[in-house]
Amino acid sequence: MTGIATVRAELELRLVVPGGPSLPVLADLRYVADDPWAVRVAFQVGQGQSDGDGVIEWMFARQLLTEGISATVGEGDVRVWPAMSGRERVINLAMASPSGSALFEIDRDALVEFLQQTYLAVPTGAEDEMVDLDAELALLIEG
């Protein structure tokens, strides 16, 4: 399909290290209107930051990130909540998997700006209009 709205932002997150200084981690946030409920975040880890090596991608519900701006949300593998880091307002993003866990701090204003752009691309309530359910069902039946 052509003309599908895509919103991207590259943000520097901070990986919180217990008992030590936080570490900067580049993250590429991507929202594509034909998957209107999801935000993909590609975390750049290791030395291969520009060639795709060392990239770990997670998918989050856009609503989870939005609600995490003002309240603690999520359970299980992903939790999001607002906090202060020194004098800076941040959003905490805690993730867990069988291979480990991580806590990131995200600049609140940068995340809010990204999310606002996603809602300009696909407003709340218009998500269903962006998905061709018949085509998706056909893919499931064929595959």
CNS distance restraints for C-alpha pairs under 8 A (distance, minus, plus):
assign (resid   4 and name CA) (resid  32 and name CA) 7.06 0.50 0.50
assign (resid   4 and name CA) (resid  33 and name CA) 6.02 0.50 0.50
assign (resid   4 and name CA) (resid  34 and name CA) 6.68 0.50 0.50
assign (resid   5 and name CA) (resid  32 and name CA) 6.00 0.50 0.50
assign (resid   5 and name CA) (resid  33 and name CA) 5.29 0.50 0.50
assign (resid   5 and name CA) (resid  34 and name CA) 7.93 0.50 0.50
assign (resid   5 and name CA) (resid 121 and name CA) 6.15 0.50 0.50
assign (resid   6 and name CA) (resid  30 and name CA) 7.11 0.50 0.50
assign (resid   6 and name CA) (resid  31 and name CA) 5.59 0.50 0.50
assign (resid   6 and name CA) (resid  32 and name CA) 4.47 0.50 0.50
assign (resid   6 and name CA) (resid  33 and name CA) 6.22 0.50 0.50
assign (resid   6 and name CA) (resid 121 and name CA) 7.69 0.50 0.50
assign (resid   7 and name CA) (resid  30 and name CA) 5.77 0.50 0.50
assign (resid   7 and name CA) (resid  31 and name CA) 5.04 0.50 0.50
assign (resid   7 and name CA) (resid  32 and name CA) 6.51 0.50 0.50
assign (resid   7 and name CA) (resid 114 and name CA) 7.55 0.50 0.50
assign (resid   7 and name CA) (resid 117 and name CA) 6.70 0.50 0.50
assign (resid   7 and name CA) (resid 118 and name CA) 6.20 0.50 0.50
assign (resid   7 and name CA) (resid 121 and name CA) 7.78 0.50 0.50
assign (resid   8 and name CA) (resid  28 and name CA) 7.02 0.50 0.50
assign (resid   8 and name CA) (resid  29 and name CA) 5.48 0.50 0.50
assign (resid   8 and name CA) (resid  30 and name CA) 4.56 0.50 0.50
assign (resid   8 and name CA) (resid  31 and name CA) 6.41 0.50 0.50
assign (resid   8 and name CA) (resid 114 and name CA) 7.52 0.50 0.50
assign (resid   9 and name CA) (resid  28 and name CA) 5.86 0.50 0.50
assign (resid   9 and name CA) (resid  29 and name CA) 5.17 0.50 0.50
assign (resid   9 and name CA) (resid  30 and name CA) 6.75 0.50 0.50
assign (resid   9 and name CA) (resid 114 and name CA) 6.61 0.50 0.50
assign (resid  10 and name CA) (resid  26 and name CA) 6.89 0.50 0.50
assign (resid  10 and name CA) (resid  27 and name CA) 5.66 0.50 0.50
assign (resid  10 and name CA) (resid  28 and name CA) 4.50 0.50 0.50
assign (resid  10 and name CA) (resid  29 and name CA) 6.16 0.50 0.50
assign (resid  11 and name CA) (resid  26 and name CA) 5.87 0.50 0.50
assign (resid  11 and name CA) (resid  27 and name CA) 5.34 0.50 0.50
assign (resid  11 and name CA) (resid  28 and name CA) 6.48 0.50 0.50
assign (resid  11 and name CA) (resid  29 and name CA) 7.53 0.50 0.50
assign (resid  11 and name CA) (resid 106 and name CA) 7.96 0.50 0.50
assign (resid  11 and name CA) (resid 110 and name CA) 7.47 0.50 0.50
assign (resid  12 and name CA) (resid  24 and name CA) 6.21 0.50 0.50
assign (resid  12 and name CA) (resid  25 and name CA) 5.61 0.50 0.50
assign (resid  12 and name CA) (resid  26 and name CA) 4.59 0.50 0.50
assign (resid  12 and name CA) (resid  27 and name CA) 6.18 0.50 0.50
assign (resid  12 and name CA) (resid 106 and name CA) 7.54 0.50 0.50
assign (resid  13 and name CA) (resid  24 and name CA) 5.75 0.50 0.50
assign (resid  13 and name CA) (resid  25 and name CA) 5.15 0.50 0.50
assign (resid  13 and name CA) (resid  26 and name CA) 6.12 0.50 0.50
assign (resid  13 and name CA) (resid  27 and name CA) 6.76 0.50 0.50
assign (resid  13 and name CA) (resid 104 and name CA) 6.29 0.50 0.50
assign (resid  13 and name CA) (resid 105 and name CA) 5.74 0.50 0.50
assign (resid  13 and name CA) (resid 106 and name CA) 5.10 0.50 0.50
assign (resid  13 and name CA) (resid 107 and name CA) 7.30 0.50 0.50
assign (resid  14 and name CA) (resid  22 and name CA) 5.71 0.50 0.50
assign (resid  14 and name CA) (resid  23 and name CA) 5.32 0.50 0.50
assign (resid  14 and name CA) (resid  24 and name CA) 4.63 0.50 0.50
assign (resid  14 and name CA) (resid  25 and name CA) 5.89 0.50 0.50
assign (resid  14 and name CA) (resid 104 and name CA) 5.35 0.50 0.50
assign (resid  14 and name CA) (resid 105 and name CA) 5.06 0.50 0.50
assign (resid  14 and name CA) (resid 106 and name CA) 6.75 0.50 0.50
assign (resid  15 and name CA) (resid  22 and name CA) 5.31 0.50 0.50
assign (resid  15 and name CA) (resid  23 and name CA) 4.97 0.50 0.50
assign (resid  15 and name CA) (resid  24 and name CA) 6.21 0.50 0.50
assign (resid  15 and name CA) (resid  25 and name CA) 6.59 0.50 0.50
assign (resid  15 and name CA) (resid 102 and name CA) 7.11 0.50 0.50
assign (resid  15 and name CA) (resid 103 and name CA) 5.96 0.50 0.50
assign (resid  15 and name CA) (resid 104 and name CA) 4.57 0.50 0.50
assign (resid  15 and name CA) (resid 105 and name CA) 6.59 0.50 0.50
assign (resid  16 and name CA) (resid  21 and name CA) 7.28 0.50 0.50
assign (resid  16 and name CA) (resid  22 and name CA) 4.63 0.50 0.50
assign (resid  16 and name CA) (resid  23 and name CA) 6.72 0.50 0.50
assign (resid  16 and name CA) (resid 102 and name CA) 7.51 0.50 0.50
assign (resid  16 and name CA) (resid 103 and name CA) 5.54 0.50 0.50
assign (resid  16 and name CA) (resid 104 and name CA) 5.78 0.50 0.50
assign (resid  16 and name CA) (resid 105 and name CA) 7.10 0.50 0.50
assign (resid  17 and name CA) (resid  21 and name CA) 6.16 0.50 0.50
assign (resid  17 and name CA) (resid  22 and name CA) 5.32 0.50 0.50
assign (resid  17 and name CA) (resid  23 and name CA) 7.29 0.50 0.50
assign (resid  25 and name CA) (resid  43 and name CA) 6.93 0.50 0.50
assign (resid  25 and name CA) (resid  44 and name CA) 6.36 0.50 0.50
assign (resid  25 and name CA) (resid  45 and name CA) 6.89 0.50 0.50
assign (resid  26 and name CA) (resid  43 and name CA) 6.10 0.50 0.50
assign (resid  26 and name CA) (resid  44 and name CA) 5.32 0.50 0.50
assign (resid  26 and name CA) (resid  45 and name CA) 7.77 0.50 0.50
assign (resid  27 and name CA) (resid  41 and name CA) 6.29 0.50 0.50
assign (resid  27 and name CA) (resid  42 and name CA) 5.44 0.50 0.50
assign (resid  27 and name CA) (resid  43 and name CA) 4.47 0.50 0.50
assign (resid  27 and name CA) (resid  44 and name CA) 5.90 0.50 0.50
assign (resid  28 and name CA) (resid  41 and name CA) 5.58 0.50 0.50
assign (resid  28 and name CA) (resid  42 and name CA) 5.06 0.50 0.50
assign (resid  28 and name CA) (resid  43 and name CA) 6.59 0.50 0.50
assign (resid  28 and name CA) (resid  44 and name CA) 7.88 0.50 0.50
assign (resid  29 and name CA) (resid  39 and name CA) 6.86 0.50 0.50
assign (resid  29 and name CA) (resid  40 and name CA) 5.80 0.50 0.50
assign (resid  29 and name CA) (resid  41 and name CA) 4.55 0.50 0.50
assign (resid  29 and name CA) (resid  42 and name CA) 6.55 0.50 0.50
assign (resid  30 and name CA) (resid  39 and name CA) 5.84 0.50 0.50
assign (resid  30 and name CA) (resid  40 and name CA) 5.16 0.50 0.50
assign (resid  30 and name CA) (resid  41 and name CA) 6.34 0.50 0.50
assign (resid  31 and name CA) (resid  35 and name CA) 7.69 0.50 0.50
assign (resid  31 and name CA) (resid  36 and name CA) 7.46 0.50 0.50
assign (resid  31 and name CA) (resid  38 and name CA) 6.74 0.50 0.50
assign (resid  31 and name CA) (resid  39 and name CA) 4.98 0.50 0.50
assign (resid  31 and name CA) (resid  40 and name CA) 6.43 0.50 0.50
assign (resid  31 and name CA) (resid 118 and name CA) 6.64 0.50 0.50
assign (resid  32 and name CA) (resid  36 and name CA) 6.48 0.50 0.50
assign (resid  32 and name CA) (resid  38 and name CA) 7.92 0.50 0.50
assign (resid  32 and name CA) (resid  39 and name CA) 7.76 0.50 0.50
assign (resid  33 and name CA) (resid 121 and name CA) 6.79 0.50 0.50
assign (resid  33 and name CA) (resid 122 and name CA) 6.42 0.50 0.50
assign (resid  33 and name CA) (resid 130 and name CA) 6.53 0.50 0.50
assign (resid  34 and name CA) (resid 130 and name CA) 5.44 0.50 0.50
assign (resid  34 and name CA) (resid 131 and name CA) 5.83 0.50 0.50
assign (resid  35 and name CA) (resid 130 and name CA) 7.52 0.50 0.50
assign (resid  35 and name CA) (resid 131 and name CA) 7.09 0.50 0.50
assign (resid  36 and name CA) (resid 122 and name CA) 6.93 0.50 0.50
assign (resid  36 and name CA) (resid 127 and name CA) 5.40 0.50 0.50
assign (resid  36 and name CA) (resid 130 and name CA) 6.84 0.50 0.50
assign (resid  36 and name CA) (resid 131 and name CA) 7.83 0.50 0.50
assign (resid  37 and name CA) (resid  61 and name CA) 5.71 0.50 0.50
assign (resid  37 and name CA) (resid  62 and name CA) 5.55 0.50 0.50
assign (resid  37 and name CA) (resid  63 and name CA) 7.32 0.50 0.50
assign (resid  37 and name CA) (resid 127 and name CA) 6.93 0.50 0.50
assign (resid  38 and name CA) (resid  59 and name CA) 6.40 0.50 0.50
assign (resid  38 and name CA) (resid  60 and name CA) 5.63 0.50 0.50
assign (resid  38 and name CA) (resid  61 and name CA) 4.71 0.50 0.50
assign (resid  38 and name CA) (resid  62 and name CA) 5.26 0.50 0.50
assign (resid  39 and name CA) (resid  59 and name CA) 5.72 0.50 0.50
assign (resid  39 and name CA) (resid  60 and name CA) 5.22 0.50 0.50
assign (resid  39 and name CA) (resid  61 and name CA) 6.11 0.50 0.50
assign (resid  39 and name CA) (resid  62 and name CA) 5.59 0.50 0.50
assign (resid  40 and name CA) (resid  57 and name CA) 6.81 0.50 0.50
assign (resid  40 and name CA) (resid  58 and name CA) 5.86 0.50 0.50
assign (resid  40 and name CA) (resid  59 and name CA) 4.44 0.50 0.50
assign (resid  40 and name CA) (resid  60 and name CA) 6.29 0.50 0.50
assign (resid  41 and name CA) (resid  57 and name CA) 5.56 0.50 0.50
assign (resid  41 and name CA) (resid  58 and name CA) 5.39 0.50 0.50
assign (resid  41 and name CA) (resid  59 and name CA) 6.21 0.50 0.50
assign (resid  41 and name CA) (resid  60 and name CA) 7.72 0.50 0.50
assign (resid  42 and name CA) (resid  55 and name CA) 6.07 0.50 0.50
assign (resid  42 and name CA) (resid  56 and name CA) 5.54 0.50 0.50
assign (resid  42 and name CA) (resid  57 and name CA) 4.21 0.50 0.50
assign (resid  42 and name CA) (resid  58 and name CA) 6.51 0.50 0.50
assign (resid  43 and name CA) (resid  55 and name CA) 5.52 0.50 0.50
assign (resid  43 and name CA) (resid  56 and name CA) 5.12 0.50 0.50
assign (resid  43 and name CA) (resid  57 and name CA) 6.10 0.50 0.50
assign (resid  44 and name CA) (resid  48 and name CA) 7.81 0.50 0.50
assign (resid  44 and name CA) (resid  49 and name CA) 5.45 0.50 0.50
assign (resid  44 and name CA) (resid  54 and name CA) 6.01 0.50 0.50
assign (resid  44 and name CA) (resid  55 and name CA) 4.81 0.50 0.50
assign (resid  44 and name CA) (resid  56 and name CA) 6.73 0.50 0.50
assign (resid  45 and name CA) (resid  49 and name CA) 6.62 0.50 0.50
assign (resid  45 and name CA) (resid  54 and name CA) 4.84 0.50 0.50
assign (resid  45 and name CA) (resid  55 and name CA) 5.84 0.50 0.50
assign (resid  45 and name CA) (resid  56 and name CA) 7.30 0.50 0.50
assign (resid  46 and name CA) (resid  53 and name CA) 7.93 0.50 0.50
assign (resid  46 and name CA) (resid  54 and name CA) 5.35 0.50 0.50
assign (resid  47 and name CA) (resid  53 and name CA) 7.84 0.50 0.50
assign (resid  47 and name CA) (resid  54 and name CA) 7.01 0.50 0.50
assign (resid  48 and name CA) (resid  52 and name CA) 6.41 0.50 0.50
assign (resid  48 and name CA) (resid  53 and name CA) 4.76 0.50 0.50
assign (resid  48 and name CA) (resid  54 and name CA) 5.54 0.50 0.50
assign (resid  48 and name CA) (resid  55 and name CA) 7.99 0.50 0.50
assign (resid  49 and name CA) (resid  53 and name CA) 6.64 0.50 0.50
assign (resid  49 and name CA) (resid  54 and name CA) 6.58 0.50 0.50
assign (resid  49 and name CA) (resid  55 and name CA) 7.35 0.50 0.50
assign (resid  60 and name CA) (resid  64 and name CA) 7.10 0.50 0.50
assign (resid  60 and name CA) (resid  65 and name CA) 7.34 0.50 0.50
assign (resid  61 and name CA) (resid  65 and name CA) 6.67 0.50 0.50
assign (resid  62 and name CA) (resid  66 and name CA) 6.18 0.50 0.50
assign (resid  62 and name CA) (resid 115 and name CA) 7.81 0.50 0.50
assign (resid  63 and name CA) (resid  67 and name CA) 5.99 0.50 0.50
assign (resid  64 and name CA) (resid  68 and name CA) 6.03 0.50 0.50
assign (resid  64 and name CA) (resid  73 and name CA) 6.71 0.50 0.50
assign (resid  64 and name CA) (resid  74 and name CA) 6.93 0.50 0.50
assign (resid  64 and name CA) (resid  80 and name CA) 7.35 0.50 0.50
assign (resid  65 and name CA) (resid  69 and name CA) 6.71 0.50 0.50
assign (resid  65 and name CA) (resid  80 and name CA) 6.74 0.50 0.50
assign (resid  66 and name CA) (resid  70 and name CA) 7.99 0.50 0.50
assign (resid  66 and name CA) (resid 112 and name CA) 7.88 0.50 0.50
assign (resid  66 and name CA) (resid 115 and name CA) 7.04 0.50 0.50
assign (resid  67 and name CA) (resid  71 and name CA) 6.17 0.50 0.50
assign (resid  67 and name CA) (resid  72 and name CA) 7.74 0.50 0.50
assign (resid  67 and name CA) (resid  73 and name CA) 6.73 0.50 0.50
assign (resid  68 and name CA) (resid  72 and name CA) 5.65 0.50 0.50
assign (resid  68 and name CA) (resid  73 and name CA) 5.65 0.50 0.50
assign (resid  68 and name CA) (resid  80 and name CA) 4.89 0.50 0.50
assign (resid  68 and name CA) (resid  81 and name CA) 4.73 0.50 0.50
assign (resid  68 and name CA) (resid  82 and name CA) 6.38 0.50 0.50
assign (resid  68 and name CA) (resid  91 and name CA) 7.24 0.50 0.50
assign (resid  69 and name CA) (resid  80 and name CA) 7.87 0.50 0.50
assign (resid  69 and name CA) (resid  81 and name CA) 6.45 0.50 0.50
assign (resid  69 and name CA) (resid  82 and name CA) 5.64 0.50 0.50
assign (resid  69 and name CA) (resid  91 and name CA) 6.49 0.50 0.50
assign (resid  69 and name CA) (resid 108 and name CA) 7.31 0.50 0.50
assign (resid  69 and name CA) (resid 112 and name CA) 7.58 0.50 0.50
assign (resid  70 and name CA) (resid  81 and name CA) 7.01 0.50 0.50
assign (resid  70 and name CA) (resid  82 and name CA) 5.95 0.50 0.50
assign (resid  71 and name CA) (resid  80 and name CA) 7.90 0.50 0.50
assign (resid  71 and name CA) (resid  81 and name CA) 5.54 0.50 0.50
assign (resid  71 and name CA) (resid  82 and name CA) 6.33 0.50 0.50
assign (resid  72 and name CA) (resid  79 and name CA) 7.24 0.50 0.50
assign (resid  72 and name CA) (resid  80 and name CA) 5.75 0.50 0.50
assign (resid  72 and name CA) (resid  81 and name CA) 4.19 0.50 0.50
assign (resid  72 and name CA) (resid  82 and name CA) 6.94 0.50 0.50
assign (resid  73 and name CA) (resid  79 and name CA) 5.73 0.50 0.50
assign (resid  73 and name CA) (resid  80 and name CA) 5.40 0.50 0.50
assign (resid  73 and name CA) (resid  81 and name CA) 6.35 0.50 0.50
assign (resid  74 and name CA) (resid  78 and name CA) 5.75 0.50 0.50
assign (resid  74 and name CA) (resid  79 and name CA) 4.33 0.50 0.50
assign (resid  74 and name CA) (resid  80 and name CA) 6.29 0.50 0.50
assign (resid  75 and name CA) (resid  79 and name CA) 5.75 0.50 0.50
assign (resid  76 and name CA) (resid  96 and name CA) 7.77 0.50 0.50
assign (resid  77 and name CA) (resid  94 and name CA) 7.82 0.50 0.50
assign (resid  77 and name CA) (resid  95 and name CA) 5.46 0.50 0.50
assign (resid  77 and name CA) (resid  96 and name CA) 4.73 0.50 0.50
assign (resid  77 and name CA) (resid  97 and name CA) 6.46 0.50 0.50
assign (resid  78 and name CA) (resid  93 and name CA) 7.22 0.50 0.50
assign (resid  78 and name CA) (resid  94 and name CA) 5.66 0.50 0.50
assign (resid  78 and name CA) (resid  95 and name CA) 4.69 0.50 0.50
assign (resid  78 and name CA) (resid  96 and name CA) 6.57 0.50 0.50
assign (resid  79 and name CA) (resid  92 and name CA) 7.96 0.50 0.50
assign (resid  79 and name CA) (resid  93 and name CA) 5.94 0.50 0.50
assign (resid  79 and name CA) (resid  94 and name CA) 5.15 0.50 0.50
assign (resid  79 and name CA) (resid  95 and name CA) 6.70 0.50 0.50
assign (resid  80 and name CA) (resid  91 and name CA) 6.87 0.50 0.50
assign (resid  80 and name CA) (resid  92 and name CA) 5.54 0.50 0.50
assign (resid  80 and name CA) (resid  93 and name CA) 4.73 0.50 0.50
assign (resid  80 and name CA) (resid  94 and name CA) 6.40 0.50 0.50
assign (resid  81 and name CA) (resid  91 and name CA) 5.66 0.50 0.50
assign (resid  81 and name CA) (resid  92 and name CA) 5.27 0.50 0.50
assign (resid  81 and name CA) (resid  93 and name CA) 6.93 0.50 0.50
assign (resid  82 and name CA) (resid  89 and name CA) 7.38 0.50 0.50
assign (resid  82 and name CA) (resid  90 and name CA) 5.99 0.50 0.50
assign (resid  82 and name CA) (resid  91 and name CA) 4.51 0.50 0.50
assign (resid  82 and name CA) (resid  92 and name CA) 6.06 0.50 0.50
assign (resid  82 and name CA) (resid 108 and name CA) 7.94 0.50 0.50
assign (resid  83 and name CA) (resid  89 and name CA) 6.05 0.50 0.50
assign (resid  83 and name CA) (resid  90 and name CA) 5.39 0.50 0.50
assign (resid  83 and name CA) (resid  91 and name CA) 5.94 0.50 0.50
assign (resid  83 and name CA) (resid  92 and name CA) 6.67 0.50 0.50
assign (resid  84 and name CA) (resid  88 and name CA) 5.62 0.50 0.50
assign (resid  84 and name CA) (resid  89 and name CA) 4.71 0.50 0.50
assign (resid  84 and name CA) (resid  90 and name CA) 5.74 0.50 0.50
assign (resid  85 and name CA) (resid  89 and name CA) 6.33 0.50 0.50
assign (resid  85 and name CA) (resid  90 and name CA) 6.48 0.50 0.50
assign (resid  88 and name CA) (resid 107 and name CA) 7.80 0.50 0.50
assign (resid  89 and name CA) (resid 107 and name CA) 6.74 0.50 0.50
assign (resid  89 and name CA) (resid 108 and name CA) 5.77 0.50 0.50
assign (resid  89 and name CA) (resid 109 and name CA) 7.97 0.50 0.50
assign (resid  90 and name CA) (resid 105 and name CA) 5.92 0.50 0.50
assign (resid  90 and name CA) (resid 106 and name CA) 5.35 0.50 0.50
assign (resid  90 and name CA) (resid 107 and name CA) 4.78 0.50 0.50
assign (resid  90 and name CA) (resid 108 and name CA) 4.57 0.50 0.50
assign (resid  91 and name CA) (resid 105 and name CA) 5.64 0.50 0.50
assign (resid  91 and name CA) (resid 106 and name CA) 5.03 0.50 0.50
assign (resid  91 and name CA) (resid 107 and name CA) 6.43 0.50 0.50
assign (resid  91 and name CA) (resid 108 and name CA) 5.46 0.50 0.50
assign (resid  92 and name CA) (resid 103 and name CA) 6.84 0.50 0.50
assign (resid  92 and name CA) (resid 104 and name CA) 5.70 0.50 0.50
assign (resid  92 and name CA) (resid 105 and name CA) 4.72 0.50 0.50
assign (resid  92 and name CA) (resid 106 and name CA) 6.34 0.50 0.50
assign (resid  93 and name CA) (resid 103 and name CA) 5.70 0.50 0.50
assign (resid  93 and name CA) (resid 104 and name CA) 5.10 0.50 0.50
assign (resid  93 and name CA) (resid 105 and name CA) 6.37 0.50 0.50
assign (resid  93 and name CA) (resid 106 and name CA) 7.49 0.50 0.50
assign (resid  94 and name CA) (resid 101 and name CA) 7.44 0.50 0.50
assign (resid  94 and name CA) (resid 102 and name CA) 5.81 0.50 0.50
assign (resid  94 and name CA) (resid 103 and name CA) 4.39 0.50 0.50
assign (resid  94 and name CA) (resid 104 and name CA) 6.36 0.50 0.50
assign (resid  95 and name CA) (resid 101 and name CA) 5.52 0.50 0.50
assign (resid  95 and name CA) (resid 102 and name CA) 5.36 0.50 0.50
assign (resid  95 and name CA) (resid 103 and name CA) 6.42 0.50 0.50
assign (resid  96 and name CA) (resid 100 and name CA) 5.91 0.50 0.50
assign (resid  96 and name CA) (resid 101 and name CA) 4.11 0.50 0.50
assign (resid  96 and name CA) (resid 102 and name CA) 6.50 0.50 0.50
assign (resid  97 and name CA) (resid 101 and name CA) 6.07 0.50 0.50
assign (resid 106 and name CA) (resid 110 and name CA) 7.71 0.50 0.50
assign (resid 106 and name CA) (resid 111 and name CA) 6.96 0.50 0.50
assign (resid 107 and name CA) (resid 111 and name CA) 6.38 0.50 0.50
assign (resid 108 and name CA) (resid 112 and name CA) 6.10 0.50 0.50
assign (resid 109 and name CA) (resid 113 and name CA) 6.11 0.50 0.50
assign (resid 110 and name CA) (resid 114 and name CA) 6.30 0.50 0.50
assign (resid 111 and name CA) (resid 115 and name CA) 6.15 0.50 0.50
assign (resid 112 and name CA) (resid 116 and name CA) 6.02 0.50 0.50
assign (resid 113 and name CA) (resid 117 and name CA) 6.38 0.50 0.50
assign (resid 114 and name CA) (resid 118 and name CA) 6.54 0.50 0.50
assign (resid 115 and name CA) (resid 119 and name CA) 6.38 0.50 0.50
assign (resid 116 and name CA) (resid 120 and name CA) 6.34 0.50 0.50
assign (resid 117 and name CA) (resid 121 and name CA) 6.36 0.50 0.50
assign (resid 118 and name CA) (resid 122 and name CA) 6.14 0.50 0.50
assign (resid 118 and name CA) (resid 123 and name CA) 7.72 0.50 0.50
assign (resid 119 and name CA) (resid 123 and name CA) 4.56 0.50 0.50
assign (resid 119 and name CA) (resid 124 and name CA) 6.62 0.50 0.50
assign (resid 122 and name CA) (resid 126 and name CA) 6.11 0.50 0.50
assign (resid 122 and name CA) (resid 127 and name CA) 6.40 0.50 0.50
assign (resid 123 and name CA) (resid 127 and name CA) 7.25 0.50 0.50
assign (resid 126 and name CA) (resid 130 and name CA) 7.05 0.50 0.50
assign (resid 127 and name CA) (resid 131 and name CA) 7.23 0.50 0.50
assign (resid 132 and name CA) (resid 136 and name CA) 6.30 0.50 0.50
assign (resid 133 and name CA) (resid 137 and name CA) 6.01 0.50 0.50
assign (resid 134 and name CA) (resid 138 and name CA) 6.14 0.50 0.50
assign (resid 135 and name CA) (resid 139 and name CA) 6.29 0.50 0.50
assign (resid 136 and name CA) (resid 140 and name CA) 6.45 0.50 0.50
assign (resid 137 and name CA) (resid 141 and name CA) 6.26 0.50 0.50
assign (resid 138 and name CA) (resid 142 and name CA) 6.04 0.50 0.50
assign (resid 139 and name CA) (resid 143 and name CA) 5.81 0.50 0.50
